[in-house]
């Protein structure tokens, strides 16, 4: 039961930090402001919950801010304790290195998820009692997807932290991943497809299929695909089912693979 113990410790410490309280306040403020801007007018009394989420909250808040917060929450998870010397004390207890790495993914991922839900809670409460038609189910479901994206980036960042000997190196690696996925993914994958044209032509899959797969390999795009279909009432249904399944599989991959890779490097290091 060592992994749950590490997870509970990290969850408690992260939730009690001032940064997490500030994060909750920031989420609430931003979502409230966006809800205010799309409030119904005299000509339109129907509150468009789906428009608020997919057009405003998603591109403005979830795609850019949630992954960045995941990086900040996770980059010092292992490397910070390694620099301070507390990691040796932690490992002197009945905890394996795998318990430490994956326990921190679970604990810090849970803390970020709680922050996202708490941050979305106040705007939802206000909208529920407001004289508008508010789709609480869509709002709650979308919050789950936002939290899932945060967990993915926490996992990636913890993996970088486990593989790095210092917090600075972990931060640089984590920010590099953030920049790649959030800002440069389309450019990088497009250049790769162009450069590998002859190889792509020889594959059984078409260039268009490979391009779609590369798009959903990005966790931010994967969440965008799944949340869009959820809001449209087509989650894991319709013509895009295979694309949605690929997106879900890639989210699982990015949640598990980076911490595992970091653990392999962490296991080989002499503390």
JOBEL-V130771 format. One record per backbone hydrogen bond with DSSP energy under -1.0 kcal/mol. CO is the residue of the C=O (numbers start at 1). NH is the residue of the N-H. If there is no record, write none. Layout:
# JOBEL-V130771
((CO NH) (CO NH))
This chain:
# JOBEL-V130771
((1 5) (2 6) (3 7) (4 8) (5 9) (6 10) (7 11) (8 12) (9 13) (10 14) (11 15) (12 16) (14 17) (17 21) (18 22) (19 23) (20 24) (21 25) (22 26) (23 27) (24 28) (25 29) (26 30) (27 31) (28 32) (29 33) (30 34) (31 35) (32 36) (33 37) (34 38) (36 39) (47 49) (48 52) (49 53) (50 54) (51 55) (52 57) (53 58) (56 60) (57 61) (57 62) (58 63) (61 65) (61 66) (64 68) (65 69) (66 70) (67 71) (68 72) (69 73) (70 74) (71 75) (74 77) (76 80) (78 82) (79 83) (80 84) (81 85) (81 87) (86 90) (87 91) (88 92) (93 95) (96 100) (97 101) (98 102) (99 103) (100 104) (101 105) (102 106) (103 107) (104 108) (105 109) (106 110) (107 111) (108 112) (109 113) (110 114) (111 115) (112 116) (113 117) (114 118) (115 119) (116 120) (117 121) (120 124) (121 125) (122 126) (123 127) (124 128) (125 129) (130 132) (134 136) (135 139) (136 140) (137 141) (138 142) (139 143) (140 144) (141 145) (142 146) (143 147) (144 148) (145 149) (146 150) (147 151) (148 152) (149 153) (150 154) (151 155) (152 156) (153 157) (154 158) (155 159) (156 160) (157 161) (158 162) (159 163) (166 170) (167 171) (168 172) (169 173) (170 174) (171 175) (172 176) (173 177) (174 178) (175 179) (176 180) (177 181) (178 182) (179 183) (179 184) (184 188) (185 189) (186 190) (187 191) (188 192) (189 193) (190 194) (191 195) (192 196) (194 197) (196 200) (197 201) (198 202) (200 203) (206 210) (207 211) (208 212) (209 213) (210 214) (211 215) (212 216) (213 217) (215 218) (218 222) (219 223) (220 224) (221 225) (222 226) (223 227) (224 228) (225 229) (226 230) (227 231) (228 232) (229 234) (230 233) (234 237) (238 241) (240 244) (241 245) (242 246) (243 247) (244 248) (245 249) (246 250) (247 251) (248 252) (249 253) (250 254) (251 255) (252 256) (253 257) (256 260) (257 261) (258 262) (259 263) (260 264) (261 265) (262 266) (263 267) (264 268))
